[in-house]
Amino acid sequence: NEFREVIELYGYHDVLFDEQVYGKGAKYEIPEDKIYIPHIISKVKAIKNTKAEALKRIDDFDQRSLLDDIEIPLAKALTKMEYQGICVNPDTLEEFGNDLENKIKDTEALIQDLAGESFNINSPKQLGEILFEKLGLPVYKKTKTGYSTDITVLSKLVAFHPIIDLIISYRTYTKLYSTYYEGLKQALTLKNDQRIHTMYQQALTKTGRLSSKDPNLQNIPIRNEDGRIIRKIFIPDEDHILMSFDYSQIELRVLAEMGEVKALIEAFDNDMDIHEATARLIFKKDEISKSERGIAKTINFSIIYGKTPWGLSEDLQMPLKKAKTFIDNYYDNYPEIKTFMEKNQDFAKENGYVKTLFNRIIYIDEILSKNYQTREFGKRIAMNAPIQGTAADILKIAMVKIAETFEKENINSSMILQIHDEIVLDVVKSEEEKVTKIVKDIMSHAVPFKTKLIANYSSGNNLYEVK
């Protein structure tokens, strides 16, 4: 959050908004000392004057351990990561940009050809006229300014005309070009050391997950190949390798632990395929097909995210009644999950927030709304937030322990990135075996869980190879 907004919660206003000092967007810059230094001093004064009240509130909510044992040590680890940064291969970055530029031009030409005329694809108004007036495609949504052409509308139109797939691809390519090619090139000018120094935000997201900015590396696409190629740009230091570690099915394991779900805990402890185990229970048979496992996997994750039978029926493209039966079967076999979810919803309705296992508070204003749909959305957040927040806390705890162990054992390798739910390390080749053992052990035993935690890892000469 903006510093000024945070201290205003304590009735303190004697600090400028950062935007007033540094500017915004393309105009962002470090001002001259006579403006910059007083701003920093005013922030230090604000911290001094609000510290006692802030600590009192933290103690009132029993969050001192969250502050002292997780967030403050993590801030020190993140500072090192930000300072060190990650190497970028400039040639690969240029190849990535040139490839995207060609794809954008080719796709644009195909779209214009199918439309039968030249028009500005980036103009929702012109695109809407082509799709819904000239080509006569069905209209799903209108806005005040004309036809909606957002991704939800385009997704429904894919089967009607080949131009739709091309428009979706065009948007993907242009977004990748501006966000990652141009964005990363801009970020490289910060220190001119051929490294990206992303900045981490510990308290921006509601659930406590880390976010990053300048550039935002949390949103690097991982589902489509065009996006994943970006990862080839990131490379280790000379004579080093990159290693990536992440938790296997962390949110399902957290759900098993927090809900004390015996069948899930047992399945994880026996290293069973959790989606196959769930499929056996909900389909009530031993031999499970690939498609049935796929349905069980979707249901496992749908439950975590508080999906309704209607939402599940959309995801699985099946009748509402059948989706409801699947969810009922799921809860019949994992009754503790239903109890856990209802308990979270009741707590949120009463208090306006939920908590993680480590006492992080996640406020859910939506659950107290007078609007029915907003309230229902709040209920779904109440089901998922404690799970997602606890998973984020566990990753933070692991990062703190890794940083402390590396320092204590004089390890020259280092953590350099945290993307999505993975921790990326720049590893001295001679330390690979030792680092692997340390990190796997720390992540597997980061917290005293009954449910087994497992860390996956891989290595390579760039970030693409490690995932």
Secondary structure in CASP SS format (residue, H / E / C, confidence):
PFRMAT SS
TARGET T0000
AUTHOR 0000-0000-0000
METHOD secondary structure of the structure
MODEL  1
N C 1.00
E C 1.00
F H 1.00
R H 1.00
E H 1.00
V H 1.00
I H 1.00
E H 1.00
L C 1.00
Y C 1.00
G C 1.00
Y C 1.00
H C 1.00
D C 1.00
V C 1.00
L C 1.00
F C 1.00
D H 1.00
E H 1.00
Q H 1.00
V H 1.00
Y H 1.00
G C 1.00
K C 1.00
G H 1.00
A H 1.00
K H 1.00
Y C 1.00
E C 1.00
I C 1.00
P C 1.00
E C 1.00
D H 1.00
K H 1.00
I H 1.00
Y H 1.00
I H 1.00
P H 1.00
H H 1.00
I H 1.00
I H 1.00
S H 1.00
K H 1.00
V H 1.00
K H 1.00
A H 1.00
I H 1.00
K H 1.00
N H 1.00
T H 1.00
K H 1.00
A H 1.00
E H 1.00
A H 1.00
L H 1.00
K H 1.00
R H 1.00
I H 1.00
D H 1.00
D H 1.00
F C 1.00
D C 1.00
Q C 1.00
R H 1.00
S H 1.00
L H 1.00
L H 1.00
D H 1.00
D H 1.00
I H 1.00
E H 1.00
I H 1.00
P H 1.00
L H 1.00
A H 1.00
K H 1.00
A H 1.00
L H 1.00
T H 1.00
K H 1.00
M H 1.00
E H 1.00
Y H 1.00
Q H 1.00
G C 1.00
I E 1.00
C E 1.00
V E 1.00
N C 1.00
P H 1.00
D H 1.00
T H 1.00
L H 1.00
E H 1.00
E H 1.00
F H 1.00
G H 1.00
N H 1.00
D H 1.00
L H 1.00
E H 1.00
N H 1.00
K H 1.00
I H 1.00
K H 1.00
D H 1.00
T H 1.00
E H 1.00
A H 1.00
L H 1.00
I H 1.00
Q H 1.00
D H 1.00
L H 1.00
A H 1.00
G C 1.00
E C 1.00
S C 1.00
F C 1.00
N C 1.00
I C 1.00
N C 1.00
S C 1.00
P H 1.00
K H 1.00
Q H 1.00
L H 1.00
G H 1.00
E H 1.00
I H 1.00
L H 1.00
F H 1.00
E H 1.00
K H 1.00
L C 1.00
G C 1.00
L C 1.00
P C 1.00
V C 1.00
Y C 1.00
K C 1.00
K E 1.00
T E 1.00
K C 1.00
T C 1.00
G E 1.00
Y E 1.00
S C 1.00
T C 1.00
D C 1.00
I H 1.00
T H 1.00
V H 1.00
L H 1.00
S H 1.00
K H 1.00
L H 1.00
V H 1.00
A H 1.00
F H 1.00
H C 1.00
P H 1.00
I H 1.00
I H 1.00
D H 1.00
L H 1.00
I H 1.00
I H 1.00
S H 1.00
Y H 1.00
R H 1.00
T H 1.00
Y H 1.00
T H 1.00
K H 1.00
L H 1.00
Y H 1.00
S H 1.00
T H 1.00
Y H 1.00
Y H 1.00
E H 1.00
G H 1.00
L H 1.00
K H 1.00
Q H 1.00
A H 1.00
L H 1.00
T C 1.00
L C 1.00
K C 1.00
N C 1.00
D C 1.00
Q C 1.00
R E 1.00
I E 1.00
H C 1.00
T C 1.00
M E 1.00
Y E 1.00
Q E 1.00
Q C 1.00
A C 1.00
L C 1.00
T C 1.00
K C 1.00
T C 1.00
G C 1.00
R C 1.00
L C 1.00
S E 1.00
S E 1.00
K E 1.00
D C 1.00
P C 1.00
N C 1.00
L C 1.00
Q C 1.00
N C 1.00
I C 1.00
P C 1.00
I C 1.00
R C 1.00
N C 1.00
E H 1.00
D H 1.00
G H 1.00
R H 1.00
I H 1.00
I H 1.00
R H 1.00
K H 1.00
I H 1.00
F E 1.00
I E 1.00
P C 1.00
D C 1.00
E C 1.00
D C 1.00
H E 1.00
I E 1.00
L E 1.00
M E 1.00
S E 1.00
F E 1.00
D E 1.00
Y E 1.00
S C 1.00
Q C 1.00
I H 1.00
E H 1.00
L H 1.00
R H 1.00
V H 1.00
L H 1.00
A H 1.00
E H 1.00
M H 1.00
G C 1.00
E C 1.00
V C 1.00
K H 1.00
A H 1.00
L H 1.00
I H 1.00
E H 1.00
A H 1.00
F H 1.00
D H 1.00
N C 1.00
D C 1.00
M C 1.00
D C 1.00
I H 1.00
H H 1.00
E H 1.00
A H 1.00
T H 1.00
A H 1.00
R H 1.00
L H 1.00
I H 1.00
F H 1.00
K C 1.00
K C 1.00
D C 1.00
E C 1.00
I C 1.00
S C 1.00
K H 1.00
S H 1.00
E H 1.00
R H 1.00
G H 1.00
I H 1.00
A H 1.00
K H 1.00
T H 1.00
I H 1.00
N H 1.00
F H 1.00
S H 1.00
I H 1.00
I H 1.00
Y C 1.00
G C 1.00
K C 1.00
T C 1.00
P H 1.00
W H 1.00
G H 1.00
L H 1.00
S H 1.00
E H 1.00
D H 1.00
L H 1.00
Q C 1.00
M C 1.00
P C 1.00
L H 1.00
K H 1.00
K H 1.00
A H 1.00
K H 1.00
T H 1.00
F H 1.00
I H 1.00
D H 1.00
N H 1.00
Y H 1.00
Y H 1.00
D H 1.00
N H 1.00
Y C 1.00
P H 1.00
E H 1.00
I H 1.00
K H 1.00
T H 1.00
F H 1.00
M H 1.00
E H 1.00
K H 1.00
N H 1.00
Q H 1.00
D H 1.00
F H 1.00
A H 1.00
K H 1.00
E H 1.00
N H 1.00
G C 1.00
Y E 1.00
V E 1.00
K E 1.00
T C 1.00
L C 1.00
F C 1.00
N C 1.00
R C 1.00
I E 1.00
I E 1.00
Y E 1.00
I C 1.00
D H 1.00
E H 1.00
I H 1.00
L H 1.00
S C 1.00
K C 1.00
N C 1.00
Y H 1.00
Q H 1.00
T H 1.00
R H 1.00
E H 1.00
F H 1.00
G H 1.00
K H 1.00
R H 1.00
I H 1.00
A H 1.00
M H 1.00
N H 1.00
A H 1.00
P H 1.00
I H 1.00
Q H 1.00
G H 1.00
T H 1.00
A H 1.00
A H 1.00
D H 1.00
I H 1.00
L H 1.00
K H 1.00
I H 1.00
A H 1.00
M H 1.00
V H 1.00
K H 1.00
I H 1.00
A H 1.00
E H 1.00
T H 1.00
F H 1.00
E H 1.00
K H 1.00
E C 1.00
N C 1.00
I C 1.00
N C 1.00
S C 1.00
S E 1.00
M E 1.00
I E 1.00
L E 1.00
Q E 1.00
I E 1.00
H C 1.00
D C 1.00
E E 1.00
I E 1.00
V E 1.00
L E 1.00
D E 1.00
V E 1.00
V E 1.00
K H 1.00
S H 1.00
E H 1.00
E H 1.00
E H 1.00
K H 1.00
V H 1.00
T H 1.00
K H 1.00
I H 1.00
V H 1.00
K H 1.00
D H 1.00
I H 1.00
M H 1.00
S H 1.00
H C 1.00
A C 1.00
V C 1.00
P C 1.00
F C 1.00
K C 1.00
T C 1.00
K C 1.00
L C 1.00
I C 1.00
A E 1.00
N E 1.00
Y E 1.00
S E 1.00
S E 1.00
G E 1.00
N C 1.00
N C 1.00
L C 1.00
Y C 1.00
E C 1.00
V C 1.00
K C 1.00
END
